[in-house]
Amino acid sequence: MAQAPQAGDIELAGVCKRYGGPFDGQLAVDGVNLKIPDGAYCCILGPSGCGKTTLLRLIAGHEDPSDGEILIGGGNVVGLPPPQRRTAMMFQSYALFPHLTVRQNIGFALRVRRLPASRVAELTGAMMDKVRIAELADRLPAQLSGGQQQRVALARAAITEPRVLLLDEPLSALDEQLRIRMREELRRMQRELGITFVHVTHTQLEAIALADLVVVMESGRIKQSGPAREIYAAPTDRYVAEFVGGQNVIPCRVEHVNGAHAMLHGGGGVGIELPLPQRRRLVAGERVDVAVRRDDLQLRRPDGALPAAGRAALHTRIRAVEYQGYFVKVMLDAQAGEELVAYVPEREFFTDPFTVGDPVVATWASERSLLLA
């Protein structure tokens, strides 16, 4: 028996958004189907122009789709304004009223709804306590730091008790340390409020750190959606592997197929033996892409020895080295036009450090290779 929709469930069914004429217009969102469970933290991830902010505005009710349905709590909300959808949006610029205090900014929507002044004061005070800004109540926005302004904007959006809170690039204006602190704050707030958050970002690490559900978009379409670890560790195609990061993509040719395994050959002399995936048929001579996580690559100096059984080996050179603190990012000469990167633990790297131009052999367990669609 199907479970009844919850208040914050979101479902997009065949949603399209076209700007301009019906035949020559620009298709910003193209046939999106997506389900976001009630109480989830969803991050929509993609480069500029991929349609992620348009999708957010469609859910919010700031725009209507050209085609398709948008359901919140099981009801179609297309055509309804944001208050009737019970959505609230936190804008990238925060859009605080500069002449109003923190207390007045947060309580503004309640005053518009003509709640009694005592009730506005009660709810505003409770919300300021929840986001830990009670001591800032009488300051103006210009007297606040970027992180404090963000808390005020979050409190102002949440005080109307929306079913869905929508966040448009909320961390983009903050420095790196503050971004990390505010990620923790957003996650804490989402858990305490218990409502659905839909957060648009172009920053891969931000999406992976925050989200229960990551949605990767390209050119108005969803390329892959799923839990953060699945998106990072098991991308389904080349675009997701390269955009989300952490993966090397190696173009290969199928040498032969033997029972449940296939032998692949890539640039740099690499040979990879892979178990055949279910529902995927490979034939000799076929061109395929294989993903290998950067932290799965191990680098050794060439000594003429053959790779150990079950390990792939690629002969290359060091192109660049970047110290990243707890690991060292080692860029390798491209193979067949592809950039290769290894993440080497810091202590391991400095035991016998490589320099630019050194010949190396990059090895990894063949079973850690991922065949892309």
N, C-alpha and C positions, 0 to 999 in steps of 0.2 A: 504494500500500500504506500503510495507516494506521500511524503511528508508535506504538511500544509506550509505555505510560504511564511517566513518570518518577516517582521516589520522592515528589517534592513536588507532583505534579499534583493539583489539587482539581477535582472536578466535582460540582455540585449539580443534581439532576434532579427537578423537580416538588416541591421541598421546601416543606412547610407546617408551621407551628407554631400550634396552637390552645390557648388556655388556657380552662378551664371546660368546659361540656358540649359534646357534638358538634354541637348545633344552635344553641345560644344563646351559645357561648363566643366569646372575643375571638380573632380571627385576627391574630397578630402577624407572621407570615411567610406570604405568600400565593403559592404556586406559583412559587418562585424556580428559575430555570435559569441556571447560571453555570459557566464554565470558567476556572480560574486556572492558568496554566502553571507548571511547576516552576521555582523560582528567581526568580519575579516578585515585585515589590513592589506589592501590591494595596491600595488604600484604598477602604473602603466609606464613602460620604459621604451624610449626610442629616440632617434636623432631629431633635430629640428625639421619641421615640415612633414613628419610622419603621420599626423592626425591625432596625436594623443591629447592635445589641449582641446581640439574640436570635440573629441569624444567626451571629455570631462564636461564641457559646456552643454552638450546634448543631455547628459545625465542630470545636470543641474537645472535644466529648464531655461537656460539663457538662449538656446537655439532649439529648433525642432528639426527632426530628421526629414530628409527627402523621402525616404522609404524606411519601413521596418517599425518595430515596436520596442519601447523601453518600459519594462515593468519594475516597479519597486513595491515590495511587500505583496507581490502577486497581482497588482493592479496596473493597467496601462496608464502611464502618466503623460503620454505625448499630448501636447496642447495645454497642459496644466502649468501655471506659474510656480516658481520655486517654493513659496510658502505652502501651497497645497500639496506639493510633492514631499514636503518636510525634508528638503535638502538645504544645506548651507555651504557656502564656498569661502575659502580663505585664499585671497589673491596673493600673487607673487610680490606685489608692491605693498601688501598689508592694508592699504587704503584706509588708514586711520584718519579721523577728523582732527586736523592739527589744532583747532581752537577748543577741543574738548579734553577734559582730563581722562586718565585711565578709567576711572569709575564711570564717567559719562559715556565714554566710547563703548564700554562693555554693555552698559544698560540701555544703549540707544534703541535697539530693536524692540525691547520690552516697552519702552515709553511710546514708540510708534504704535504698538498694539494697545496702548492706553491701559496698561495694568496700573493698579494703585501704586502710588509712590512708595508706600511701605513695602509692598511686595517686590517692586523693582530693586529697592535697597537690599532686601533680604537675599534675593536670588543673585544679585551682583556681588554681594559680599561673599556668598558661598562659592561662586565661581572664581573669584580672585584668590580665595584660600586654596582652591583645588589646583590652580596653576601657579601658586606660590608667588603672587605679586601684590599681596594686600598692602605691603609697605609702600608701594608705588601709586596708590589709589589717587592721589591728588596731583600727580605730575602730568605734564603735557607730553605728547609723543616726541617732541624735539629734545626732551630731557632724558630720553630713554636710549639704551643701547639697542643694537640690532636684535639681539636675542630677547630683550625685554619687549620690544615692539612686537616680535613674533608671538610671544605669549599672550599679549593683549589681543592681537588679531585672532588667535586660536580661541581665547575665552569669549570674544564677541561672537564668533561663529557658533560656538557650542552652547551658548546660553539659551538659544531658542529650542533646545532639545530636538535637534534634527534626527531623522532616521539614518541619514547619510551625510558625512562631512567630506567635502571635496577640497583638495589641496593642490594648487597650481604652482609647481616649482617652489615650495615654501622655504627651502634652504639655500637657494642659489645665491643670495646676496650676503651670505655669512662666510667668515673665514673658516679654515679647516677645523681648528680646535672647537669653535663654537658649533659648527655643523655636527660634529660627533656628539657634543652634549645635547644638542637639540634633537638629534635622532632618538636618543634615549628618552627625552622628554615627550616627544610625539608618541613613542611606543607606550610609555607609561600612561599618557592621557587616553590613548585609544583603549587600553585595557580597563581603565577606571570608568570611562564613559560607556563602554560596552556597545558602541555603535560601529557601523561600517565606515571605514576610511578608504577613500580612493585618492591616491597621491600620484601626480604626474611628475616625472623626472627624466632627465637625459643622462643621469649619473648612475652608472652600473652598480657601484659599491653601495650607494644609497638605497637602491631598490633591494639588493640582496640582503642588506643589513636589517631592513625594516619589515619586509613584506611576508605575509603568509602566502600570498598569491602574486606572482610576477607575470605581467603581460607584456610581451615584446612585440612592438609594432614596426612595420615598414610600409611606406607608401599607402597608408590608409587601411592596411590589413593586419590582422594578428598573425604573426609568424609562429609563436609558441606561447603557451600559458601553462603555469604550474607552480609548485612550491619552489622557493628560491634555490635550494640545493639541486633540484632536478634541472632547472634552467642553466645553472652554472656547470654542473658536472655531466649532464646528459643532453646537450643541445641536439635538436633534431636535424638541423641543416646548417650549411656554411654561414649564412647570414647571422644566425643566432650565436654560433660558436665564435665568430669574429667580433660581433658587436658587444656581447656580454663580456668577452675577454677571458683570460686564463687558459685559452686553448691555442695550440698550433694546428693549422689546417695544412695537411700534406696531400697534394694530388698524387694519385697512384693509378697503376694499371693492373688489372687482374691477370696474373700469370696463369694460374690454373686453379680449378676447384676439385677438391678431393673429399668426397663424403660430406662431413659436417664442417669442413674448414676450407678457407680460400687463401692462397698465397698471393700477396700483392707486392708490386715493385714500384718504388718511388724514386725521386731524384736523390743524388748523393749516394747511390748504391744501396739504399735501404730496402730490406725485405721484411714484410710484415705478414705473419700468419694469423689469420683471424677466424674465430668460430663464426659460422654463418648465422646471421640473425633470423628469427622466425619471420615468416611472410616476406622474405627478401631473397630473390633469386639472382645470383651473379653468374656471368658467363665470361670465359677467357677473352681477353682483349678489351673488356669494358673499362671505361674511365670512371673512377670513384674518388671521393674525398674522404680522408681519414683525419679525425681530431685526436690530438694527444695533449693532455694537460701539461702546462708549463712546469708545474711542480713534480710531474712524473719523470721529466728528463733528468738524467744523470750524465755528467760530463767527465770524460777521462782522456788522458793523453794517449795518442796513437802508439801502440806497441806491436802491431801486426797480428795480435791474437784475434781469433774469431769470437764473435759475441757468444755469450753463454746461451744454452738452449732456452728457447722461449723468450728471447730478448731480441728486439730490433736494434740496429746500429746504423747511424748516419754519419758519414765523414764530412766535416765542415771546418770553418775557422771562426775565431772570435771577431766579431765586428765592432762591438761596443760593450762597455761594462758600466752599470749604474748601481751604486750602493743605496739600498733601500732600508737600511737599519737591520731588521731581523732576517732579511734575505738579500741576495745580490741578484739583480736582473742582468742576465747575460744574453746579449743579442748575437745571433749567429748569422753567417752568410746565408743569403736566400738560396732556397732550392726550388728550381722551376718557378722562380719569380715570387716565392712565398717567404715572408718573414718568419724566422724561427726564434723563439725565446725560451730560455730556461730560467726557472727560479731556483737558485742554489742557496741552501741555508747558510747564514753568514759564517758561522764557525767552520763549516765544512769548506767553504770557498777559500778562506784565509789560511787554511792548513797548507795549501799549495796553490796560490792564486794564479789565475790566468791573466794574460795581458792581450791587448788588441793585436790581432794577427796570428796568434797561436793556433796551430792545427789542433783540433779536438775530435773526439768521437762522442756523439750524443746517443745514449742508449736508453731504452725503456722496456718494460715488460710488454710483449706483444698483446697480451690480454687486456692491457689498459688502453689500447687503441679503440676508438669509437668510429664505426662506419656511419657517415652522414647520408642523409637522404639526397 
